[in-house]
Amino acid sequence: MFINNFDPVALQIFSFEIRWYSLAYITGIIIGWILCKRIFIKKTNINEKFDDYITYLIIGIIIGGRLGYIVFYNFNYYISNILDIFKIWEGGMSFHGGLIGVIIATTIFSKNNNHNSFQYMDVVSLVAPIGIFFGRLANFINSELYGTPSELPWSVTFIKIDNLSRHPSQLYEAILEGIFLFLILLYFRKKNYLLIPGLISSLFLIFYSLFRFIVEFFRVPDQQLGYLTFNLSMGQIISLIFILIGIILFYFKNENKQIN
């Protein structure tokens, strides 16, 4: 059993704090940008505009992630405390909301530049697991999104929460949604799936949502929501919706591939 007593603050200069969660976002974006520029889009028609696209991407992640958390997970609180919506430093971001924000931002940017939006979303899908990996590690350090009680040898006690041994669900997600998902998408890239815009994006939706759905069985649901329909968490319900969207998208994109 491991005892988690990490400090969520990585560095403090006088009253200015740099948190691990912020560093996770920054590290994921930088590494993803480097991989895209040097490998995934080096010889494509979107390479020239990709640096401009990153600005849209970051805005989509932040606004979408914040609004997604508010709408999906804590709407009643924020509708009564409007100003707290802007207190992002206090936490409260939703991956699914960030994903929706990225889709909207990408669609707007692509339309303005006469590009296929799936060309951008496919390469972002390839590197997104890197950011997810670092983000889940930051969740672990912050003792948030922790797991259900467990007596397994690798269980963790988050002493900032209680004295119970729990599943390190954040690490499960880091492994599945980060490492495994990255390797799966790299495999399909080598099978030339990038040549058909939309295929990699659809596979990302399917596999990410599948892994998220599984890990949620070992993760404590949000306190203000608990378990919902069929004893599923909000994260599982949203994941099921995205799995369905991913399957439909993959079917139509693969159908177009066969027709062409």
N, C-alpha and C positions, 0 to 999 in steps of 0.2 A: 504493500500500500504506500502511496506517495502522498505527502502533505503539501498542498498548494497554498503558499503564502507569498506569492509574487506581488510586487508593487506595480500597479498599472502605469505608473509614471516612469518612463525610461530615463528622462533627464530633466532636471529642474535648474533654471538659471534665475536666481532671485525669486520672483513670483510667477515667472513664465514656466509652464510645464509642457514637456513634450511626451505624449503618451504613446505606449506601444501600439495602440489601435491606429493612431494617426500614421505612425511609421509603417504599419502593415499596408495601409492604403497606398502610401507613397511608394513603397518598395514594389508592390504588385504592379502599379501603373508604370513605373520606370522599367522594370524587367520586361513587362509585356510590350512596351513601346519599342525597346531595343530588339526583341525577338521579331516583332512584326517588321520593323524597318530593315533589319539585316538578313532576315531569312524568308518570312512568309509572304511579304509583298514587294520584295526587292525588284522584281521584274514585271510588276503589274501596273495597270493604268491608274491605280488609286495611290500609288507611292507618293506622288507629288503633293497630293492634298491631305495626306494622312496626318501630318503635324497639325494642320488646322482642325482636323476632325477630333483630335484628342481633347481639345477645349470643349467641344460639344459633348464628348463622351463623359468627361469629368462632371460637367454640369448635370447631365442626365443621371449619373450615378448618385450624386448628392441629393438633388431635388427628388428624384424618383424614390431613392432609398428612404428619405425622410417622410415623404407623403405616404409611401407604402406602409411604413410602420404605423403612422397615424390612422390611416383608413382601415388597415387589416387587423391591427393589434390593440389599439388604445384610443379609439375614436371618441368615446364618451369623455375621457379625461381632457383631451386636447380641445374639444369643442367648448369646454368650460374654462379652459386655460389657454386662450389663443396665443398669448405671447410666448408660452413655453414651446410652441412649434419651432421657434427660431433658436432654441437652446440645444443645438446639435451636440455641443461638447458634453452634455449630460448623458448622451447615449440615446439609442432609439433609432436604428436603421433596419430596413427590411431588404433582404437580398432580392426577393421577388419584385418589390417596388423599384429597386435599383435597376433590375432587368427591364422592367417596363419603361423606365426612364431612358435607358440606353436605346431601346427599340425606337422610341419616339424621337430622341435626339438624332439617331442615325438616319431615320426616315427623312427628317427635315434637312439634314446636311446633304444627304444623297440627292434629294430632289433639287436642292439649290445648285448642285454641281453636276447634274445629269448623269449620275452614276447609279448602278444597281445597289440598293441598300444592303442586300445580302452579301455583297463582296466585302463590305466593312464588317458586318455582323459575323461572318464566317471566321475572319482572322481574329476578331475580338473573342469569339468563342474558343478559339484555339489557346489563347493565352489567359483567358479568364480564370481557369483553375489555379494558376499561379497566385493571383490575387486572393482567391478563395482560401488557398492553403495558408497564406500569411495572416489573413483575416481570422481564420479559425484558431490559429496559434495565439493571436491577440485575445480572442474570446477566452481561451484557456487561462492566459495570464491574468485577465480581468476577473476571473471566477464568475463568468456569466454564461448563460445558455448551458448550464451544467446538466449532468445526467441524473437518472433515477438511482436510488440506493442499490448497491451491489457489494458482494463479498468476493469478487474475482480478484486474483493476485495483482492485477494492474489497476485496481480501483483507486480513486483519488479522494482525499478529504479536502474539501474547500473550506478552510477554517473561517473564512470571512462570511460563509453562509451558515454552516452548522458543523457538527462533529461526525456526520454520517459519511461512510465510504460510498462513493458514487461512481457510475460509469463516466469516464472522461469523454463524453459525447462530442466535445469540441475536437478532440484528437481523432475520433472516428471520422468526423466530417472532413478534417484536414487530409486524412489518408484517402478516403473515398472520393470526395468532391474535388480534392486537390490533386493528389498524385495519380490515383487510378484514372480519374476522368481525363487528365492531361495525356496519359499514355494511350488511352482508348482513342482520343481524338487525333493524336499523332499517327496512330495506326491507320485510321481512315484517310488522313492526309496523304500518307504514302500510297494509298490506293487511288489517289487522284480525285478524291471527293471534292476538293476545292474547285475543280473545274466546272462543277455544277453548283452555282450559287444557291445557297439555302440548305444543302444537305448537311454540312457541318453544323450549322445553326440548329437544325432539327435534332441532330444526334446529341448536341449539347443539352437541349431542353429535355430530351428523354432521359439521358443517363444522369444528369445532375438531379433532376426531380425524383428519379428512382432512388438514388443514393440518399437524398434528403428524406424521402418518405420512410426508408428503412431505419435511418438513424433516429428519426423522431420517436420511434418506439422505446429508445433508450434515453430520451431527453425529457426533462421536466417541461411541461407546457407553460406558456405564459400565465402568470398568476391571475391576471385580470380576466383571462378567457377560460382557462382550464381545457378540458376535453369537450368536443362539440359533437356533431352528428356521427353516429356509429362509433363513438368513443375515439374519434380521431382528433388530432390537434389542428389548429388553423394552418400550420405549415404543411401538414399532410394533405389537407383539402386543396390548398393552392397548388401543391406539387402534383396532385392527380390531374388537375385542370391543365397544367403545363405539359404533363406527359401526353395527354390527349392532343393538345395543340401540336406538340412535337411529332407525334405519329402521323397526324393529318398532313402536316407540312412535309414530312419525309415522303409520304405516299405520293403527293402531288408533284414534288420535285423529282422524285425517282421516275414517276410516270412520264414527265416531260423529257427526261433523259432517254427513256426507251423510245419515245416518239421521235425525238430528234436523231 
